[in-house]
Amino acid sequence: MQTQAGDDLIERIRTHSADDDVVGPAANDLLGELYAGYPVENLGRLLHSGDDAVVGTGSWLLSELGERAAPMLDEVPALLAHPLRRVRYFAIEVVLLSADARHGPVIAQVMNLSRDFDSAVRWKVLEFLAEATDEQLAAGAAALEPGQVKELAEWLIRLDGEEEPDPRDVVARLEGLDPLARLFAAAAAAHLSDEDDTNLLRHAATADDEEISSFARQRLEELAE
């Protein structure tokens, strides 16, 4: 019955993709089926539907599954390149929660989205850089092509590994003119801050760059909780 229920929900989402009143409850029910053991691979029917709204629902479901989404990581590169920002956004979350050292190329693809034209996607990349494990960052940096993103990723890794990192380096990049350097510096500020030392995040929160300042304020709120 579980398989039949999951199949029926997928078909409902595919058939009524433009009706939020149908898709919302069906997607929530399908998420419950997935947590109960319905095969995650069946989400391929949503991801390959050819309907952008359906692909968006499928990518959201993957992003809600944590490590359970790992069998679908081969699908993620296409999602990271999808024209809909919500698909790219959710795909970044999938990589954060389920990729490891074996998935350097897809992590590198996320890092390259730090240049995305959409501010919501760049925000999600910043969140990824702030929360990714050392293993994920190293795997992604190793898979990047030579260039500024690779240089900044390697800088972030080095800084995070130093016993006494120099905060002046982070501040200089936060205050610089290069938006990409500011993004990586904000991630560094998050890495180097904790509830006992929030100086770098507080500095980032005063940045003229609204993406950086709003991200830093959110992190400060989380540390204060």
N, C-alpha and C positions, 0 to 999 in steps of 0.2 A: 504493500500500500504506500510505503514511503516513496518509492521510486515513482509510482503513478502520481502521487500528490505533487512531487517536484516537477515531473514532466508537465502536468496540467498547469502549474503555476508559470512555468516558462512559456508555454503556449499562450496563456492569458496575457502575459507581458508583451509577447510578440504581436498578438492580435490587436491589443488595445493600447498601443504605445503612446498615442496622443491623449489618452484619458488618464489624467493623474489620479482621479478618484478610484480607478481600477488598478493602475500600476503600483501606486504607493502601498496599499495593503497587500497586493500580490508579492511585491518585492520583499516586504517585511516577513511575510509567511515563508517565502522561499529561503530567506536567510535562516529562519528557524529550521527548515528542512536540511539546509547545508550543515548547520551545527549538529544536527541529529544524525548525520551520516550520508546524506544525499551526495553523490559524487560531484566534486567541484568541477571536474572536467566537463560536465554537462553545461556549464556556463558558456562554453564555446558556441552554443546555439544562439546565445544572445550577442556575443562579441562578433560573430560572423553573420549577423542577420542582414547587414546592409542598411539598417535603419539606425540613424545616429542616436535617436532617443533610446532605442533598445540597447545600443552599445553603451550609452551613458549609464543605464540601469545596471548592466552587467559589470561595468567597471566599478560602480559604487559597491555592488555586492562583493567583489573581490577585495576592495579596500576595507571591508568590514570583517574579513575572515582571518586577519593576522597571518600566522604561519600556515594556516590551512590553505592559503592561496598559492603556496610554493609550487604545486604541480602545474600551475598555469603561468609561470614566469616566462615561458617561451612566447606567450601571447602579448606580454607587456611592451616590448619595443614598438609594436604597431600602435598600441594605445598611447604611448608617450609621444608619438608623431601624429596623433589624430587631430583634425582641425578644431574639434570642440574643446574648449578650455576645461570643461568639467571632466572630460575623459582624461586629459593629460594630468589634471589635478589629482584625481583618484588613483591614477596609475603610479604617481610618485609615492603615494601612501603605501601601495602594494609593495613597491621596491623597498621602502623603509622597513616594513614589517616582516618581509619574507625573504629578502635577498641576503646572500652571504658571500664569502670570498670567491666562490665559484662563478659569481655573476658580475664580474668586473665590467663587461661591456654595457650591460643595462644600467648599472650604477653610473658609469661614465655618461650615458645618455641623459640621465637625470641631472648630473652636474652641468652638462651643456645647456640644459633648459634654464640655467641662470641667466641666459641671454634672451629668454622668451619675450615676445612682444607684450604678453599679457601680465599685468601686475599680480593677479591672483596666482598664476603659475609660478612666477618668480618668488612670491611669498612662500609657496609650498616648497620650493627648492631650498630656500633659506631655512625653513623648518627642518627639512631633510638634513642639511649640512650641520645644523645645530644638534640634531638628535641621533645621527648615524653613529654606529660603533666605529672604533678605530679600524677594525677589520674591513668594514664596508668602505670607509674612506680610502684606505690603502688600495683595495681592489679596484675601486673606481678610478683613482688617480693613475694607477698603473696602466689602465686601459685607454686613457685619454690620448688624443693626438697632441703633439707638441703645440703649445700656444698659451695664451693667457689663462684659460680656465685650468689647464694642467698646472701651471706655475702657482696659481692661487691655491689650488687643492693641495699641492705639495707643501706650500707655506703653512696652510692650516694644520696639516698633519705634523709638521715639524714643531710648530708652536705648541700644539697640544701635548707633544711628547717631552717638552723641555721641563726640567725641574723648577726653574725660575724664569718663566717667559717674560719678555720685556713688554709691559703694557703700552709703552710709547709707540711701538710698532703698530699695534692695533689701533690706537688713537689716531695716528698719522693717516692710516688708510680710511678710517671712519670719516675723517675731516677732508679727505682728498676729493678730487673732481671726478674720479673714475667710478661710475655706479657699480660696475662689477666688483671692483676692489672693496667698495663699501659693503656690498652684500656678503662677501666672504669675511670681512672684518666683523660684521655683526654676528655671523656664525661663530667666529673666534671669541667674541665677547661672551656669547652664551656658553661656550665650552669652558671658559676660564672663570665663570662666575658661579657662585653658590650662595646659600642664604647668609653666609658669614662675610662674603666679599662681593658686593654688587657694583663696584665702582665702574667697571667697563660697561656694563649694561646701562647704568645710569647715564654715562656719557653718551652712549648710543641713543638713549631716549631723548636727548636734546638735539639730535641731528636735524638738519633742515630737510633731509630726505624722509618723506613721510613713511615710505615702506620700512625704512630702517627704524625710525623712531617708534612707530606703532608696534613693530615686532618686539623691540626692546621693552616697551611698556608692558606688553602682554607677558613677556618672560618674567619681568619683575613682579607682576601680580601673582604669577604662578609660584615664584619663590617665596612670596609672602604668605601664601596659604598654609 
